[in-house]
Amino acid sequence: MKKQNQKYYWEIGCEPPLIDIHSIKKHEILREYLSQYIKIVGGSYYSDSLTLTLVDAFAGGGLYKSKEGEYLDGSPLIFLKTSKEAEAYLATIKKQFKLNANYIFIDTNKIYLDYLKELLINEGFKKQINNEIFLFNGSFESKIDLIVNHIQKRKGKANRCIFLLDQYGYGDVPFYSIRRIFQSFDKAEILLTFSVDFLIDYMNNSLKFQKIFNKLNIANFTKYLENFEEEKKQKHWRVIIQKKLYKHIIEASGAKFHTNFFIKSSESSRSYWFLHLSQHMKAKDEMQKIHWKLENTFAHQGKGGFNMLAYYPEKDIEYTRQPHLPTFVFSNKDKETSMNLLMSELPALTTKEGMPVKLFFEKQCNQTTATYDMIKEVIRNPMIRNEISLFTKNGHSKKNNSKINDKDIIQRNQQKKLFHM
């Protein structure tokens, strides 16, 4: 039986729960990224197969209903169907391509898993259950050892895996579990939901609240809580807290690269983070491209590692059918603005000693909405060559607008800086 104030509930024989608009956008991100991931990694010239494990730690019942009455796939079906579609696409390019995927769906509520199992059977996945699809009843934290062992026993040295940690709040995914994943698998990627506004609303300097951070395993943040009441007196105190909290979360995760979709719920008015965490620049760059492809509303709240990518349903024409003039929607106009800013800011980030272009992007990509291709486009621009120089790895000067390779050396010129409008 559904409990009072329970957001989502699944039970066999009952209609699926109503989905929030912001969750639809989140599922769109998941679908787009997984499709690109399989096509890029599986499309490698050197292999005709891809071994991949997809973990959904808060799977639920796997089905929703829109306000218009349409049935919509949840994350388990998105994992399964998107994988199948991407495999079929690669099979048209590679005659013998095979996706060796395993799917692990976890939930603490057995009633939800029963609903999901029946849904999977009705969708034609009966034969895969207990062979490729595994349903685990329990918390993600209690199953982490089982999951790690399962992935390690699979064929293939890469141990490629994607974890969807779509928790409803902020306290169900201790960060030592995330570090455990990255320490176990170099090719792991994590998509984490974190209800930052909900946490800040109840944040205080009490011992009880400090225990929450201890449980999350980001205990160092409790030192900041000592000055919390003073911080709240500042004009933009929520933004300041978010920046500091975000920094601690990234450090606690152990991820080298991160992308943050900042999503605001039109139903609750609270915002949350949908974080992509990985150990490789290429993964980060591909997720960054998804921002530009989906054209989400973007809220830039200062520099220094906290560039917030925000989606506001009330500003989305797709759902409201109303024209709008948001600040930043990843449009062509926004790209033009970004490119002009990059033209102005990029030279100061280079060094007189020089470094490979790829390394330069690796050092800067967590601080910008620009993709690797956008950075290379800026470097190719003749207008910027008064401030920087570009050489091949053998030291030969490269011409303007020539193709840029990862190992090309970008170097700051020793002359007066020009300013671009």
Secondary structure as UniProt FT lines:
FT   TURN            4..5
FT   TURN            12..13
FT   HELIX           21..42
FT   TURN            45..46
FT   STRAND          49..56
FT   TURN            57..58
FT   TURN            60..61
FT   STRAND          63..65
FT   TURN            67..68
FT   STRAND          71..73
FT   HELIX           75..93
FT   TURN            95..96
FT   STRAND          98..107
FT   HELIX           110..122
FT   TURN            123..124
FT   HELIX           126..128
FT   TURN            130..132
FT   STRAND          133..137
FT   HELIX           140..153
FT   STRAND          160..165
FT   HELIX           175..184
FT   TURN            186..187
FT   STRAND          188..194
FT   HELIX           196..201
FT   HELIX           207..216
FT   HELIX           219..227
FT   HELIX           228..231
FT   TURN            232..233
FT   TURN            235..236
FT   HELIX           237..253
FT   STRAND          257..264
FT   TURN            266..268
FT   STRAND          271..278
FT   HELIX           281..294
FT   STRAND          309..311
FT   HELIX           313..315
FT   HELIX           317..320
FT   HELIX           332..349
FT   STRAND          355..356
FT   HELIX           357..364
FT   HELIX           365..367
FT   HELIX           372..380
FT   HELIX           382..384
FT   TURN            385..387
FT   STRAND          388..391
FT   TURN            393..394
FT   TURN            400..401
FT   TURN            406..407
FT   STRAND          409..412
//
